[in-house]
Amino acid sequence: MDQEIYMRRALELAERGKGKVRPNPLVGCVIVHEGQVIGEGYHEYYGGPHAEVNALASVTSQDLLGKSTLFVTLEPCAHWGKTPPCANLLVEKGIKHVVIATLDSHALVAGKGLEILRSAGISVELGLLENEARFQNRRFFCQVQQHRPYVVLKWAQTADGFVARENFDSKWISNAQSRQLVHQWRAEEQAILVGKNTARYDNPSLSVRDWVGKNPLRIVLDSNLELPRDLHLFDQQSPTWIYNTLKNETQGDLAWIKLPKGFSLKEVLSDLHSKNIQSVLVEGGSQLLHQFLAAGLWDEARVFTAPIHFKRGIAAPKLTQTPAESHAIGEDQLDLYYHG
């Protein structure tokens, strides 16, 4: 039996929960009997049944479970949350062999699920496609291990290295295909963050309009509350948090969050972590992107380069490392970078 085939299928299934299960991890599960897949499932939405539960429920002949192998992308949970512990369920169902891609780093699991399985006499293999599984759940692991949201930086730049003209105008550098891709990314991340100048000069909605998905939480940094209230960010169409140094206040879907004078990005991320925000897409402006890069507080950078020239303007951030991936998006080039 080629175990990698089944674990890759489990990873494919897990991906279907992207943007729907946060702050929980993505998990996929496949059950195999004598080389045939007899059940599969994934964690479909936050608060819903876990991947193992869905996979077990999909098996028509339950009497085969005792002779089957269960493949799962993340260690089965060992605690009561919104659902019962999956490790105990596998024991109850008589599963004899479990293959796990990676352990769960969350303190409530962290090896406890593995211990339950092995204590019950279940044969467990660990580490199959572990790198792929950990990359898939990089947002979850960042939240648990680094105690901050996973940070994705995004910007579009001209071929001569500018993100905006001298008057801060940046519409439109990237093409329509690239902009649609950004809307997909917005649906995949829990929050989207911009600085004061981007909010003022671009007046973005920061919504998912060209993609199917949930609008992210909108976040803006406005220390002295200088932004006018007629901006799209204040339209109450999506929850919006304004980090500032003057007040704590809530009005409908608007929340002003007060931090100490001269607050740092680290303090913002720490507060977001305390509010269970798992990932943030930073869309500018240039000064804010520079600050994230200088502080080392980033995990991915996604950079569009368009075949146009401004000759003068606001300089784009510069990354010295080689892109991990490069893709053509129409006439634009998309470079992907990973930090560390």
Secondary structure, DSSP 8 states (H G I E B T S, - for coil): --HHHHHHHHHHHHHTTTTTSTTS---EEEEEETTEEEEEEE--STTS--HHHHHHHT-S-GGGGGG-EEEESS----S-SSS--HHHHHHHTT--EEEES----STTTTTHHHHHHHHTT-EEEE-TTHHHHHHHTHHHHHHHHHSS-EEEEEEEEETTSEEE-TTS--TTSS-HHHHHHHHHHHHHSSEEEEEHHHHHHH-------SSSS---EEEEE-TT--S-TTSGGGSSSS-EEEEESS--EEETTEEEEE--TT--HHHHHHHHHHTT--EEEE---HHHHHHHHHHT--SEEEEEEES---SSSEE-----S--SEEEEETTEEEEEEE--
